[in-house]
Amino acid sequence: GTIYPMNGIYKELTKPERIVFVGAALDDHGNALFEQATSIVFEKEGDKTKLSIKVTFSKVKPEAMGHLAGAEIGWNQMLDKLLIYVGNKKD
């Protein structure tokens, strides 16, 4: 229910193996709290897919520490929702 405004741009889309994007979390005035570079790699492992995520933060302002503390939890929540979506999808 909480909104976390961000901006960003995709730097690389290599179907079906890699997504790279950069972005920034924004405060209430639209100013960057930190910047992040994210790389997501998909690797086939038998009949499954291994998903690897690397996030690098930079230009972190002190008021951003609460956001960073919840980053891992946020990613896990998004991935849980993705698993539900993919699991319910009919081909």
N, C-alpha and C positions, 0 to 999 in steps of 0.2 A: 503494500500500500504506500510505501514511501517512493517519491520521485527523486532520482539522482540524475540531474541534467549533465550531459556530456556532449562533446563534439568529436569528430574524428574523420579519418580518411583511410580507405583501403589502399595499401601499398602493393599488395601482391595477392592474386587469386589464381592458384594453379589447381585446376580441377583434376582429379578429386583429392589432391593430397595436401594442399597448404593454403592457409589464409593468414595474411599479415596485415595488421592495421595499427595506426597510431591515433591517439586521442587525448583528451583532457577532461577531467571532472571539473565542473563549473560551480562557482558559488552563486548565491542569490542575485548577484549583479552581473553574472556572465563572465567573471574572471576565472582563469585557470587556477585550481587548487593544486594540481600536479599534472604531469604528463605521463602517459604510459605507452609502451610499445608492446604489442601482443602478437605472438606467433602461435598458430594452431596447426598441428601436423596430424594427418590421418594415415595410419599404416595398417595394411591388411595383415592379419594374423590368423591364418586358416579361414574359418567362416565368420570371424569376428573382425572388428576394427579397433585398433589401439588409438586413443586420442591423447596427444601430448600438448600441453599448454604452457607457454613461457611468457610471463609478464614482467617487464622491467619498468620501474617507476623512476622518474627524474623530476627535477624542479619542484620538489615537494615543499609546500608551505606548512608551517606549524599547525594551522587550523585544519589541515587535511588528514591528520593522524587517525581520527576516528573512522574516516572512509577507508584508509589503508588497513586498519585493524579488521574491518569486515570484508575485505576483498576475497579472501579464500572462501568464506562462508557464502558470499554472493555467487562466486563461480560454481560452487557445489550446488546451490539452489537452482541456478540456470541449467546445469547439466542434468540434475534430477528431472526437471521439467522437460528437457529435451528427450530424455530416456522415455518418459511417459508418452510424449508426442510420437516418437518414432515407434514405440511399442504398439500404439493404437492405430498407426497408419496402415492402410491396406494397399498393397501394390496392384 
